[in-house]
Amino acid sequence: MPSVAVVGASGCVGEAMLELLRESALGEEPPRLFGSARSAGRAVPWKEGFELEIEELNESADLSDIDVALFAASGDVARKWAPWFIDEGVAVVDNSSAFRLEPGVPLVIPEINGELVSSAPAIIANPNCSTILLLLAIAPLRALGPYRVIADTYQAVSGAGRGGLEALERERARGDFQEGNPFPFPIEGNLFPLIGEVGEDGMTSEERKMLDESRKILDWPDLRVHTTCVRVPVERCHSLAVTLVYPKEISRADAAALLQSAKGTTYISDPSRPPLPGPLSRTHSVHVGRLRRTGERVLQLWVVGDQILKGAALNAMQIAELWRSK
Ligand SMILES: NC(=O)c1ccc[n+]([C@@H]2O[C@H](COP(=O)([O-])OP(=O)(O)OC[C@H]3O[C@@H](n4cnc5c(N)ncnc54)[C@H](OP(=O)(O)O)[C@@H]3O)[C@@H](O)[C@H]2O)c1
C-alpha cells in the first residue's frame, strides 16, 4: 500500500485530509505529516488512540517511504518544495494555485476529467474551490448546448484558512477587526466583493481563477465566465448563484433530468428547500437547487458545497485514489 504525506497538516484543508485518510485505503499506513517550524513537534490524533507528530518540512526530510504527497499549504510552499518531491519520485496533488495553469499539469475534478490522472510521479493540481463547485453543477448542462456563465459567489471565511475562521471568531467575540489578518474589511455583520488581489482589468484573482481554470478543466478556451466573488460571514460552505445563457431555447425538464443523473452532485427539485451552507457543512456532495428557466434561453440555479471537502481535501483525496488505481 502506498504511503502518503500531508504537507500543511495543521491547516483547515490538511486537517480535513487527515479525517478522510482515516477512512480511506490510502490511510492503511499512517501518513507522514509536514508543516512549518510553527507546528513541528505537535501531536495529532490518528486512529485507535495513536498520535502522529508533525515534522518540519526542510531539506533533511527523508522522503524515501512516501509515494504520494497531498500539499495543503500556500503557493509559495508548493513552488519551493513540490519539485523536490517529484525529483524524489513522489507524486504531488497540490491544493494551491501555483501550478494550476501550467501547460502539462493536469487540473482535475475526477467526475469531469479524471482520465488526465496518470501513475507518473508528477504534479496534479487541485482546482480553485469555487471553480470545483461551479463546474460540478454546470458541466452536465453543457449537453443542452454551449452557454455563457454568470456566477456570483458567497464564500465562507474558512476559504481563507484558519486565519479566516479566527478573524470571524475574534470580531464576533470582541469586535476586534485587524486589517489584513487576513481580510481587508470587517466580516462580522458585513460582506465584501473582494477576494484576492485586484488585477489591472479590475477582476480579483479569485474571479480570474474561476474564468481561467474553468476554461482549462472543460477544455473550452473561449468559454465566458462572468463572476463576482463575495466573502460572507459564514463559517463553512461556499454558495453560488449561477445563470447560464444559451444561444437557443432550452427546456427546464431536460436540465432537471441532466442534474438528476449527474455525478458528485445532489439535485434538490423542491424550490422551497434551497440548499443552505449551515446544514451542508461537512457533507461530500455538492447540492444544486432552485432550478429556474427565467427566459427561453436562460437557466438559473443555486449551488452549495463544502469548499474544504469537495472544494479541496476530498477532491484531492479522490485524485490520489485515482492515481493509486493506475
Ligand atoms: N480553505 C479552503 O477552503 C481552501 C479551499 C481550496 C484550496 N485551498 C488552498 O489549500 C491550501 C491550504 O489552505 P488552508 O485553508 O488549509 O490554509 P491554512 O489553514 O492557513 O493552513 C496552511 C497550512 O500551511 C502550512 N505551512 C505554512 N508554511 C509552511 C511551510 N513553510 N512548510 C510546510 N507547511 C507550511 C501551515 O503549517 P503551520 O501551522 O506549521 O504553519 C498550515 O498547516 C492553500 O493553498 C489554499 O489556497 C483552501
PDBQT file of the ligand as one rigid body, heavy atoms in Angstrom, charges set to zero:
ROOT
HETATM    1  N1  LIG A 401      -9.585  26.666   2.988  1.00  0.00    +0.000 N 
HETATM    2  C1  LIG A 401     -10.193  26.373   1.852  1.00  0.00    +0.000 C 
HETATM    3  O1  LIG A 401     -11.437  26.353   1.774  1.00  0.00    +0.000 OA
HETATM    4  C2  LIG A 401      -9.396  26.045   0.616  1.00  0.00    +0.000 A 
HETATM    5  C3  LIG A 401     -10.084  25.590  -0.499  1.00  0.00    +0.000 A 
HETATM    6  C4  LIG A 401      -9.370  25.291  -1.665  1.00  0.00    +0.000 A 
HETATM    7  C5  LIG A 401      -8.000  25.431  -1.684  1.00  0.00    +0.000 A 
HETATM    8  N2  LIG A 401      -7.363  25.888  -0.573  1.00  0.00    +0.000 N 
HETATM    9  C6  LIG A 401      -5.905  26.007  -0.654  1.00  0.00    +0.000 C 
HETATM   10  O2  LIG A 401      -5.347  24.991   0.180  1.00  0.00    +0.000 OA
HETATM   11  C7  LIG A 401      -4.128  25.458   0.753  1.00  0.00    +0.000 C 
HETATM   12  C8  LIG A 401      -4.232  25.345   2.277  1.00  0.00    +0.000 C 
HETATM   13  O3  LIG A 401      -5.300  26.155   2.719  1.00  0.00    +0.000 OA
HETATM   14  P1  LIG A 401      -5.833  26.171   4.222  1.00  0.00    +0.000 P 
HETATM   15  O4  LIG A 401      -7.134  26.841   4.151  1.00  0.00    +0.000 OA
HETATM   16  O5  LIG A 401      -5.729  24.822   4.833  1.00  0.00    +0.000 OA
HETATM   17  O6  LIG A 401      -4.773  27.164   4.909  1.00  0.00    +0.000 OA
HETATM   18  P2  LIG A 401      -4.387  27.286   6.460  1.00  0.00    +0.000 P 
HETATM   19  O7  LIG A 401      -5.488  26.843   7.327  1.00  0.00    +0.000 OA
HETATM   20  O8  LIG A 401      -3.877  28.679   6.606  1.00  0.00    +0.000 OA
HETATM   21  O9  LIG A 401      -3.167  26.265   6.607  1.00  0.00    +0.000 OA
HETATM   22  C9  LIG A 401      -1.932  26.485   5.974  1.00  0.00    +0.000 C 
HETATM   23  C10 LIG A 401      -1.017  25.310   6.237  1.00  0.00    +0.000 C 
HETATM   24  O10 LIG A 401       0.223  25.545   5.558  1.00  0.00    +0.000 OA
HETATM   25  C11 LIG A 401       1.267  25.157   6.437  1.00  0.00    +0.000 C 
HETATM   26  N3  LIG A 401       2.542  25.820   6.134  1.00  0.00    +0.000 N 
HETATM   27  C12 LIG A 401       2.810  27.139   6.168  1.00  0.00    +0.000 A 
HETATM   28  N4  LIG A 401       4.115  27.354   5.873  1.00  0.00    +0.000 NA
HETATM   29  C13 LIG A 401       4.655  26.129   5.653  1.00  0.00    +0.000 A 
HETATM   30  C14 LIG A 401       5.952  25.687   5.307  1.00  0.00    +0.000 A 
HETATM   31  N5  LIG A 401       6.969  26.540   5.121  1.00  0.00    +0.000 N 
HETATM   32  N6  LIG A 401       6.171  24.352   5.162  1.00  0.00    +0.000 NA
HETATM   33  C15 LIG A 401       5.158  23.469   5.342  1.00  0.00    +0.000 A 
HETATM   34  N7  LIG A 401       3.897  23.833   5.670  1.00  0.00    +0.000 NA
HETATM   35  C16 LIG A 401       3.647  25.154   5.825  1.00  0.00    +0.000 A 
HETATM   36  C17 LIG A 401       0.768  25.591   7.797  1.00  0.00    +0.000 C 
HETATM   37  O11 LIG A 401       1.517  24.893   8.779  1.00  0.00    +0.000 OA
HETATM   38  P3  LIG A 401       1.992  25.602  10.140  1.00  0.00    +0.000 P 
HETATM   39  O12 LIG A 401       0.778  25.620  11.018  1.00  0.00    +0.000 OA
HETATM   40  O13 LIG A 401       3.062  24.710  10.614  1.00  0.00    +0.000 OA
HETATM   41  O14 LIG A 401       2.492  26.970   9.776  1.00  0.00    +0.000 OA
HETATM   42  C18 LIG A 401      -0.689  25.124   7.724  1.00  0.00    +0.000 C 
HETATM   43  O15 LIG A 401      -0.782  23.763   8.059  1.00  0.00    +0.000 OA
HETATM   44  C19 LIG A 401      -3.931  26.891   0.243  1.00  0.00    +0.000 C 
HETATM   45  O16 LIG A 401      -3.126  26.878  -0.909  1.00  0.00    +0.000 OA
HETATM   46  C20 LIG A 401      -5.340  27.317  -0.125  1.00  0.00    +0.000 C 
HETATM   47  O17 LIG A 401      -5.376  28.317  -1.098  1.00  0.00    +0.000 OA
HETATM   48  C21 LIG A 401      -8.016  26.183   0.579  1.00  0.00    +0.000 A 
ENDROOT
TORSDOF 0
